[in-house]
Amino acid sequence: MALQYRITKRANNIREKSDIYIMQAVHTGKIDADELAEVISGESSLTEADIKAVLLSLGKKMQFYLQQGKIVELDAIGTFKMSFQCESATDPSQLKSPQSIKKFHINYQPTKKIKRLLKNGVPVLKEK
């Protein structure tokens, strides 16, 4: 199935201040761990409970290793690493941890296969 999109009106505050239109991807729902486990179980010899246990353990171990400053590489998915945004200062002595850190985030780098998929594009279909 194709990725759906809709045409959305946006205000243009930069130039002539006239409205502009963009194409926006439409998300058609979420898949949670239970549904993933059910689908994967149907395609393998593993039970749903086995798969859910692995997904739960994966999440916990990713959190543990990301906090250690490790890059987590998942072969078919990509790499994840933790980073943060911080304040800037004219003098390095003004930067204090954790006061200078604004927020933490996770950087995701897809695999080459996923990058090729993104570069080549996927079929799209206008929302009905």
N, C-alpha and C positions, 0 to 999 in steps of 0.2 A: 504494500500500500504506500501511497505517496504521503509526504509531509504536507499538511494543509496550511494554508495561509489566508489572511484577510487583509483588506486594504483599510488602513486607519488614517484618519485625519489628525494632523499634529500642528500645533502653533509654531511658526517660524519666527523666533525672537532675534535672529542674527541679522538678517538683511532687510528686506522690504516689509517684514513683519506680516506677510501674507501667509495664509494657511498652506501647508504642504501635505502630501499624501505619501505614506510608506506602505510597504508590504511587511506584514508581521506574522511570524510563525504562530500557528494555533496548536496548543498542546491538547491532546485528546484524552488525557487521564494520566494516572500514575500506576506504576507497577511496584508493589511492595515486596518485601522479602518472602512473604507467604506465597504470593503468586509466582515469583521467580522459582522458589523451591519446588512448587507443584509442576511447573513447566519443565524444569531441568530434570526432575525425578522421572517424568514421563519419557525423557530422552536418554536416560542412563539407568544403570543398575542400582543407583543410590536411592535411599528413601528420602522423603521430604524432610524428615527429622535430621538425617545426616547432613543434608544440604543447608538447612537452617542453622545447625550447629556450626558448620564451617563458616557461613556468612557472619554469624555472631562473633565467632572467634577472630575472623579476619578484621572486622571492625575494631575490636578491642586491641588487637596487635598493631593495626595501623596507627591507632591513637597513641599507643605506647611508644612505637618507634619514631613516629613523627615528632613527639615531644623530646626525643633523644637527639633530634637533629638529623635523623636518617632520611634518605630518599627511599620511598617504597616503590619498587618497580613490579608491576603486574604484567606479565608477558603479553596478554591479549588486550590489555586495557590501556596501559601507559604508566607514567610515573607521577607520584604525588610527593610534594615537599611542603613543609610548613615555613611560613615567612610572616613578616609583620610590617606595618606602617608605623613610622615614628616621626616625632617632631624634628625639625632641623635646628641647628644652633651655629653661631659664629665661632664658638669656642668648644672644643670637644669635652671639656670638663663640665659643661652645662648639661650634657646628656647623662641622665641617670636611669637605671633600670629599677623598677618597671615604669616609673613615672613618665618617661619620654615615649613609651610605646602607646600608640593610639588604639590599634586593633590587630589581631592575628588573623591570618587567612591561609588557605591551602592553595598552592599552585598545582594545576593539573597539566601535564604534557601528554597528549595522546600518542599512541604508537604510530609508526609510519603507515601502517595499513589504514588506520582511522584517519590520519592526515590526508592520505590519497582519496579516501571516501569524501572528505570535506572539500578537497580541491576539485575533484571531478563533479561534485554535486550529487544530489539525490532528486528523484522525481518529486515535483510539487504539484499541488492541486488546490484550486481556489475553494474555500469553505462554502458550503451551500447554505 
